Amino acid sequence: MNQVLLYCRAGFEKDCAAEIQQKTTEMGVYGFPRVINNSAYVVFECYQEDDAERVVRDLSLDSLIFARQMIAVTAALSNLDPDDRISPILAVASDLPKGGDLRVETPDNDEAKALLKFCRKFTVPLRQALRKQGVMLAKDNPKKPVIHLCFTAPGTCLVGYSLTTNNSPHYMGLPRMKFPSDAPSRSTLKLEEAFLHFIPKDEWDTRLAPGMWAVDLGACPGGWTYQLVKRSMFVHAVDNGAMAESLMETGQVFHHAEDGFKFEPTRKNVTWLVCDMIEKPSRVARLMGEWLIEGWAQEAIFNLKLPMSRRYEQVSENLQTLGAFLADYNVPYEMRAKHLYHDREEITVHMRRVKRQQRGG
């Protein structure tokens, strides 16, 4: 087969499809997406032989906003016999590269997720069978491709692989995170996931260091401020609403009852700017650009609310406008955007000033 399977949030299949169509066309790969509404996945059908392999190798998953995982599909199986599902899988396994890991999973939709118990139980005997046939290494190897079976319905699955250099390390492409009981709101998980996604763990000591100063625009009641305080930062929390007393008692939070669009830090020692305001995305994006242009912050993480339709097109336009705004002021930058697991009708953007020779965007 010559298909690419992409996981996404249920309800955002058309946005994922529009994005993969544009990105593959830009790289000279031609095909068309197959979309089932609310299925939480898209299948992109490539016209030319071996193009699916090229896509999962050369198109950075990190560059895709709406895709959570990207898998080269080698076979589609249906009507699997409940008494022997393994034999048909082994029969098509020769088209797979030798794998270092196995994930038997489902798309993130309610109907398919009912199969998760089966998927976990089925993983052990399937792994043993694949190793016996030589399709998988005898021991897990994080440098080798990951073999995927995606069950979209009982007895129906897509078989394929992802590359560890260009995939999500998470099962189903979803990070598993626990809500901290002392956090003021569940929105705290949005910023925690953003740090995990955008900032490499080996850079946390320097880029998320204790003692840094941060600004949280639209902070009330403090879900995002909580993540900064937890990392021993000092925070200017800007919001006309009240902050959680537990945060104020830390002595690390300075509350400014002001409009986030008018606030300016009195001291220019801010490393992090974070923002989760319910405002027009174009207005928020411009505000973030102004902070970087003025040099008021070195890095920013912010959410852009999504429209009801043509979401990918609108997001792309907002990000391109922001990039052009920074370029007009000759500000070198890096910018990445993702529809994270804890996002709903918004995407999360990370942006930072960089040295000129490192410019991207």
C-alpha positions, 0 to 999 in steps of 0.5 A: 500500500502507499498510504500515510495514517495521521492521528488527530483530535476527533472533529478536526479531520478536515483540518488535518487533511487540508494541512497534509494536502498542502505540505505534501504538495509543497514537497512534490508528493501528490495524492488525496486525503480520505476523511471520515468525520469524527473518526480522529484520523486521516488516511492520505493516499499517495499516487506514486510508489514509495511516496508514503515512506518518503512522507514519514521520513522527510515531512517533519511531524513537528511541522504539522499542527493538527497531526498527533502521529504519522504512520506509513501504512503497509496493509489494511486488514478486515474481517479478522477471525477472532480465533486467529487474528495473528496469522493474517498480520504475519502474512503481511508483515514482510512489508514492514521494516524490522521493528524495535517496538510495537504499539497496538492502538486505536484512534482517539474516538469514543467508538474505537477507544472501546477496543483499547482493552483488547489492544493491550491484551493482544499486544503481548502475543502479537509481539511474541509472534512478530519476534519469532518471525523476525519482524521485530528485534528480540529486545525493544530498541528505541532507535528502530522503527515502531510497528503500529496496528491501528484498530479502527473497528473490531476485526479491522486494522491498518498495519504500518510503521513510524520512524523514531526520528520523526514520530510521537513517542506516546501511545496513540500520540497522546501524552498521559498527564495527571492533574495536580490536585493543588492547581487552581484550574485544569488549564494548567495541563495545557502549559505543562504539555506545551513545555513537554512538547516544545522544550527538550528535556535536556534544555529545561535546566537552562530554559526553564530555570529557577529564579527566572521571571515570567509574565502570565497575561490573562492569568486568573485564576492561575492555572498557567502561573501554577506551572511557572511557580512550580518551577521556582520562577517569579511571575507577574500575573496580569488579570483583572480577576482574582488569583488563587490565594495558594499562589499568592502565598508563595511570595513568587507571584505579583498580581497586576489588576490590569488589561493584558493588552496594556501591561508593560513590565517595569523591568526588562528581565522577563524570560517567559511570556505566557498567554491564554486569553480568550481574544481574537487570534490575530490580536493575540498574535500581534501582541506576542510579536510586539513583546518579542520585537520590544525585547520584553521577553525571550520566549513565549507560549500562547494559545490562539482560539480557532474559528468554527470553519477553515481552521487550518487556513485561518491558523496558517494566515495568523502565523504567516502574518505574525512571522511577517510582522517579526521580519519587518522589524528584523527580529530572528525567531523560531516558531512552532505550533501544535494542536495539543491533547489538552487544547480544545478549540485552540492551538498552542504556539511557541516562539522565541528570539534566536541568534541570527544564524539560527533563524527559522520560522 
